[in-house]
Amino acid sequence: MSRIAILGGGSWGTGLAVVLAHSRRRHDIRLWVREASIAQSIRENRENPVYLQGVPFPECIQASTEIPEILHDAQIVVGAVPSAFAREVFSQALSCVPIDSAIVIATKGLEPATHLRMTEVIEQVFSLRFVPKVAVLSGPSFALEAARGQPTAVVVASKDRALATYLQEEFASPTFRLYTNDDVLGVELAGAMKNVIAIAAGACQGLGLGANTLAALITRGLAEMTRLTVALGGKWETLSGLAGLGDLVLTCNGQLSRNRHVGYELGRGRALEEILAEMSGVAEGIGTTDALVALARDRRIELPITEQVYSILRLGNSPQDAIRAIMERPLRRE
């Protein structure tokens, strides 16, 4: 039996705990949450009432607000905290993480202040004590659907193929299928960038635009994601798979997407601050937009959709003007 520690009791951390409880291998699962009330509810009512209401927790899942308790003797450590808080949580965990454990990143975003990918943040923090064995888990996977046992396929990426295969076997279940990949950079960038495109997709839908617009946006969004990924050293093939196109289609269309929801409400004319005040979870695409714009400008890479999302979020431009700016760009060959 493997002991798995999950840092982050939001919707995806909670959903992964439930998914892994039903994997083919037996697991002892420990879930770290910030809020004492959520930990108590999981212990007493076997449910996370804030982030995954109505999904029962198997008995093999235990919850605590104490990081040392969660990490004790863990063989696999999963990081599922929002990117803006990841460095803080990893730093708190540094002294407690077993040096021979596998570290799995399940966060889809870039660190806002540094523009670093989550594996880069992990390596910076953990290298103070040891060289971590790191993998990334990504792909089209709404937490609620996965936790309810609806068939879900994702990617586990690592430069260490043996590690990726080990995690593939540990995490797999009859309804949770994993494919291995060695393009860590591509998988991470795809997971981060699709959230920004989803904000744009939601804005289009909030404006009442139809299927033509959405299809064009998703297609050009994928081209944008591929352009930046390849320029930074990733593989274009990754963007045509689950971590790229698969996750992009899901996030731009799915009703459970927080990033799409933010865009939709912006398209309806609501203020960003008002939208965020009503949300319990984090829309990673907001902070990631800033990081991507900075990266693209440094590399002189055109990201027209991302630039217009930035103009809506940070410059106060209207979604109508942003769509018009995209459509009026100089004509060119595809």
Buried (B, 14 or more C-beta within 10 A) or exposed (E): EBBBBBBBBBBBBBBBBBBBBBBEEEBBBBBBBEEEEBBEBBEEEBBBEBBBEEBEBEEBBBBBBEBEEBBEEBBBBBBBBBBBBBBEBBBBBBEBBBEEBBBBBBBBBBBBEEBBBBBBBBBBBBEEEEEBBBBBBBBBBBBBBBBBBEEBBBBBBBBBEEBBBBBBEBBBBEBBBBBBBBBBBBBBBBBBBBBBBBBBBBBBBBBEBEEEBBEBBBEBBBEBBBBBBBEBEBBBEBBBBBBBBBBBBBBBBBEEBBBBBBBBBBBBEBEBEEBBEEEEBBBBBBBBBBBBBBBBEEEEBEBBBBBBBBBBBEEEBBBEEBBEBBEEEEEEEE
